[in-house]
Amino acid sequence: MDLIRLSVLAFVGMSLSVSASHAQMAPSAAKPGVEKLYILNCGEGVAGDISRWSPGVNVGKSMDFVDNCYLIKHAQGWFLWIR
């Protein structure tokens, strides 16, 4: 899971440097708003006891979960949201 996050962060870092240099060349041409949204699978796991989210219910039960990351291409640059 850490290798995936590191790879995504490296990609975003390279994209931000390209995007920042482009934004400096033409700041008046930038349009406000989100241009694209990418939903990435940043790992999977198992919650051992899901009663922590519903006290008194489902004690001792486990549940699979997916950890999503969101890569957003905005008119002003790239943004990576890791929850």
KOLVEX-832083 format. One record per residue (C-alpha): residue in three letters; x, y, z. Coordinates in steps of 0.25 Angstrom, whole numbers, plus 5000, padded with zeros to 4 digits. Each point is the difference from the previous one (the first is absolute). Last residue first. Layout:
// residues N
ALAXYZ;...
This chain:
// residues 83
ARG496750415012;ILE501050034989;TRP499750124992;LEU500950034988;PHE499950144994;TRP500550044986;GLY500150144994;GLN499350134999;ALA498949954990;HIS499849885009;LYS500449864997;ILE499649925013;LEU500649875004;TYR499149935011;CYS500549895009;ASN499249885004;ASP500349905011;VAL499249884998;PHE499349925012;ASP499849865004;MET499149975012;SER500349935013;LYS498949965011;GLY500550005015;VAL498850095005;ASN499150034988;VAL499150095009;GLY500350065014;PRO500850124994;SER499850024985;TRP501350054994;ARG500949935011;SER499149884998;ILE500749974987;ASP501049915006;GLY501249964992;ALA499850104988;VAL500749934988;GLY500850064990;GLU500150064986;GLY500950104994;CYS500150134992;ASN498949974990;LEU500050134992;ILE498850094996;TYR500450104989;LEU499250134999;LYS500250094988;GLU499850154997;VAL499750065013;GLY499750145000;PRO500550144996;LYS500650034987;ALA501450034998;ALA500450094988;SER500450125008;PRO501149925007;ALA500749964987;MET501549975002;GLN499949985015;ALA498949904999;HIS500849924990;SER501250005010;ALA499049965011;SER499449884992;VAL501349944997;SER500550015014;LEU498649955005;SER500149884991;MET501349965005;GLY499550005014;VAL498749934996;PHE500849894994;ALA500949995012;LEU498850005010;VAL499349894992;SER501349915001;LEU500150035015;ARG498649975002;ILE500149864993;LEU501349975007;ASP499350035013;MET498949904997;
